[in-house]
Amino acid sequence: MSFVHLHVHTEYSLLDGACRINGMMERVKELGQDAIAITDHGVMYGCIDFYKAAKAAGIKPIIGCEVYVARRTMEDRVHGIDNKPYHLILLCKDRTGYENLCLLVSEAHIRGFYGKPRIDLELLEKHHEGLIATSACLAGAVPQHLLQEDYEGAKAYAMHMAEIFGDDNFYLELQDHGIEEQRAANQGVMRIARETGLPLIVTNDAHYLRKENAKMQDVMVCIQTNTTLDDPNRKLEFKTDEFYLKSEAELKELFPNCPEAFENTAKIAERCNLEFVFNEYHLPSFPVPEGYTNEKYFRKLCYEGFEERYTDPPQSYIERLEYEIDVISRMGYTNYYLIVWDFIRYAKEQG
C-alpha cells in the first residue's frame, strides 16, 4: 500500500457527492489501490453500506466524515459569520474513534445546526480520542487563513489542532485541482509543515469516480443550489473537472517532490482498523441508582409491580415471577426491559 484516498464523498453527500459506492470499489481496484476512506459532508449514514461493499470487494474501509467546525461556538448563530463553518476531516482509528465521531456528528445536528450541522473546538477537545484529523479542502480553517494572507493565524490553528489530537494525529492536506487559490494555499501549508514538523498528506477531494463524471456532478450541484447549467450568473462550486478518484501516478505528477505525503496516506490507512460486527445485539446500558446492578434494579422493579398487584399471592405466582426474571436475565435482556419500562413510565407520567 503506497497511496490511499482519504478524502472522498459518496452519494451520501447528498446533491454534492457522486461517487456511487459499488462503482467506487471497482474504481479502487482498477487503480491498483487496496484501501479507501468515506468522508461525507457532515453525515455518517453511508458508512455501513460503504463498509460492507469494501469488505465484499477485498478493499480496506476507512470510516470518517468531513465535519463542519463553527468559527466561534456551535451555539452562535449570526448570519454572515456562523453560517460559514470550516471543514475538517476526521477518520476513525478504532471503536473509540467511531463512538466519538458518532457523538460529534449527532451533536452537530442536534445542538449545532445552523445551515450546516456544526461542531466546535470545545466539543472536539472532549471527544477526539481514537480519531485522526486532516486539514481538509480550501474550506478548511488552515487554507482559509492562508487565503486571507494570515499565515500566523493558519500556523496557530494548525498547532492548536495538533495539540487537541496529539502526536501524529493531525495532518496537513495538499490538494491540486488546477485552482489558483489552492496552489497558493499549498505553499503556505508546506511552509507550516517545514516550520512545525506537522506531517503532510496528498488528497484529491473526490466527488466523482472518473473525470468524465464531472458533468453529472455539476447537474447535482445545480439541483442543490436551484440553478441551471446555462445560468450565466450561477456560482461554480467546482471550478474544474479534477475532483475525481485519481491514480497515484496522476497525483505524483502534481506533487513530484512530496513522497512522504503519499507514504503518510498509507500509514494512516494502516492505523485505521475499525471493524463492525453484525448480527449481534448491542443494547445500551441502562443507568441504575447507586448500589444497584442492572439485574438487582430490574428485580426490585419487578417485585414492586408484583406487590402492587397481589396482596397475598400463592407460591406458584412467586415461582413464576422468579422463572420470568431468570429467563430475561439469562437471555441478556435486562437492559432492554429497563429501557422499555423507562419510556413507558415517562409517557404515563406525561399523560
N, C-alpha and C positions, 0 to 999 in steps of 0.2 A: 504494500500500500504506500504510494508516494504522494498522492493528492486526493483530497476528498472535498466535495462541495458541501459547505457548512452554512450556506445562506440561500434557502430555496423556498419558494412559495408555491404551494399546490393549489388545486381547485378549491380548497377550503379557505383560501384568502379570497373571499367572495368578491366577484367582479374586479379582481386585481391579479390573482394568480391563475395561470392557465396550464400548469404542469399537472396533467392527469396522472394519478398515482400509478395505475397499471402500466401506462406508457413510459412513465419515469423509470421504472425498473428495467425495462427493455433498453432504454437510452443509457442508463448507467453501465449495463453490461456491454453495450455497443462501444462505449468509451473506454472499456477495459478497467473500470473502477469497481471497487467491491464494498463501498460504504457510501451512505448519503444521509444528510440531515433534512428534517422538516422544520421550517421556521415560519409558520404562517403568521399573518399580522394579527396580534392581539388575541388569538384563539388557539384552542388545542383539540377541537373536535374532529380533526382529521388524523390524529395520532394513531388510533387503533387500526384504522384501515391501512394507513401507511406502514405500520409495524408488521401487520400480517402479510401485506404484499411483498415487503422487503424480505421477510423471513422465507416466504414461499419461493422467492427468486434467488435465495442464497446471498442476499445483499445485507450488510450490517446496517440496521436502522439506528439513527441518532435522533432522539426526541428533543425538540426545542421549540422556541417561539420567538418571534420578533415583537417584543413588548413596547408599549408606549410609556415613556417616562415623563412625568409632569415637570415643567420647567421650575415650578415652585413646589407646592404640595398638591396631593391628589384631591384635596378638598377645595382648592382655589378654583374659581370659575369666573374669570374675567375675559370677555371676548377680546381677541387681538393679542392676548398673552397666553392664556391657559388652553386655548384650542389649537395650539401648535406644539404638541409634545415632541420630545426627542425619541429616536428609535434606539433600541438596544437588543442585541441577540443574546438569548440565554439557552444553554444546552445542558441537558441532564447527564451527570456522570453516573448517577446511581439512583436507587429508590428514594433516598432522602431528597435528592435534587428534584426528582419528579414530584414528590409531595409538596415541596416548596414552590415549584413552578405552578402547580395546580392552584395552590393557595394564592399566589401572586396574581394569576390571571382571573381567578374568581373575585378577589378584592378589587381588581381593576374595573370589573364590570359592575360590582355591587356598590362600591364606595367612590370609585374614581372616575366614573364615566362622565365625560364632557366632550361630546363629539366623537371621542375615541375612548376605549377602556384604558385608563391610565393608572400606573403605579407611581411611587416616588422613592427618593433615595432612602428615606427613613424606613420604609417597608422593606426595601432591598437589604438594608443593613441587618434587619431582623431575620430575613428568610433567604439568605444567599448560600447557605451550606449545600454542598452537592451540586453546585452549578458552575459552569464556565461561561463567562461573558465575553462578547466581542463588540467592537465599537460601531458596527452596523454601517449603513449606507450614508449618502450625503445628508440624510435627515438625522443622523446621529449627532450627539452633543459635541464630540470632538471635531468632526468636519464642519459643523455649523459655526463653532467658534473660529475655526481657521478661515472660513469664508468671510467672516466679519473682521478679518485681519487681527484677531485677538489670539495670538499664539500662546501667550502666557495663560490665558483662560482655558485654552484647549489642553495644554500640558497639565494644568492643575486639575482639570476634570478627569483626565486620564489617570493621573496619580491617585485621585480620590477613589476611582473605580477599582484600581489595583489594591488599595487599602481595604475596600469593602470585601472583595472576593478573595484576597490573599494571593500568595506567591503562585505564579504560573496558572492563574485562573482568569486573567483578563488579557485579551489580545487586541491589537490594533489591526483593523481591516484595510487592505489595499484593494481598490476596485478600479477598473478602467473600462467604461462603456463608450469611449470616444467622446466624453463630455468634458469641455474645457475646465469647468469648475472642479470636476473630480480630479483631474490631473494636477490642478493647483493644490487641492487638499492633500493629495498623496505626498507632495513634497513636505508639507508640514507634518503629516503622520510619520514619515520616515525620519524626520528631524527629531520628533518626540522619541521615537524608538531608539535613535542613536544616543540621545542625551539621558534617557531614563533607564534603558535596558529592557523596556517592555517589549514583549515578543510580537512579531508581525504574522499575519496570515493573508493569503490571497483568496478572495471570494469573487463571485460574479453575480450576486443578487438575481438569481434565476427566477423569472416569472413565466417562462415557457420553455418547452423542451428543445426546439430547434429554431434556427434563425428564421425559417420560413413561416413560423407560427406567430411572428410579431404582429401581423395584420389582425389576426384573430384576437390577440390580447388587446390591441388598440380598440377594437369594437367593444370589448368588455368594459374598458375604461370609459368609453363614450356612454354606455348604458349607466355606469356608476355615476357619471357627472352630468347626466341628462343633456348631452350634446350630440352632435352628429359628426361624421368623418369629414364632411365638406364644410363645416363651420370654420370660417377664417379666423374667428376670434377665440376658438377653444384653446385652453391651456394644455400643452402637451406634457402629460405626466412622464412619458418615456420618450426622450428626445432622439433615441437611436434604436436600431433593431439588434442590439447586442446583449439583451437581457435573457440569454438562454443558457442551457446546460452545456458549457464549452468543454472541449477536451483539455487535458493538461498541456498539450503542445500549443494549443491556441493561446492559453493564458501565459505560457512561458515566453511567447513572442512579445507579450505586453510587459512582462516583468522578468527580463532575462537575467537580472543581477540580484535576484532575491530568492536563492534556493532554499534558505531557511524558512521563508514564508510559505513555501509549498510543503516542506517537511513538517512544519508545525500543524498543518491541517490533518495530516496522518497521525501525528502524536495525539491531537485532541480526540480523533476518532478512536484511537486505542484506549483512551481513558474513559470514554463514554460507554458504559456497559450495563445499561438499564435493561432488565428482562421483565416482560409481562408474563404473568401466569394466568391462564384462562381455565374455565370450567371448575373453579373453586370459589367458595363463598368468602368474601372479605367484609364481614359486618363491622360497623363502627362499634367502639366500646362505649357503653352507657356509663355516664359519670354517677357514681353512687355516693351516699353520705360517708363521711369519715368513719372508719371502724368496720365497714362492711366490704365483703367481696360481692361481686355481681350475683353469685349463687345465693349467698346469705340474704341479700336485699330482695331478690326475687322470691325466696321462700317466705320472708317476712310479709311481703305484699300479698302473697297467695293466702297465707293464714289469716291476715287481716280481712280480706274479702270473704274467706270461708266463714269466719266467726260472725261477720255481719249477716250472713245468710242462714246460718244454722246455729241455734242456741244449744241444742242437745243432740248432736249428730251421732248416728250409730257408728260403730268401729269400722264397718265396711266403707263408709264415706271417707273416713280419715285415711284408710288404706288406699283408697282410690286416688285421693289427693296426693299422697306420697308417691304413688306409682306415676301419676302425670308429671309431677315435679322431677322425678328421677329420669323419665324419658326425655323431657325437654333439656335437662342439664347434660345428659349423656350425648344427645344429638348436637350440642353446642349452640342451642337456640336461645339461651338465657338472655343475651344482649338484645336479640331480635324482639323477644316478648316484652322486655322492659321499654324498648323504643316505641313499640306499638301502644303499650299501656300509657306512655307519657303523652303521645299526641291525642289519644282518646280522652285522657284525663283533662288535658288543656282545652280540648274542644267542648267538653261538657261544662267546664268552669266558665267558658265564654258564652254559654247559652247556645 
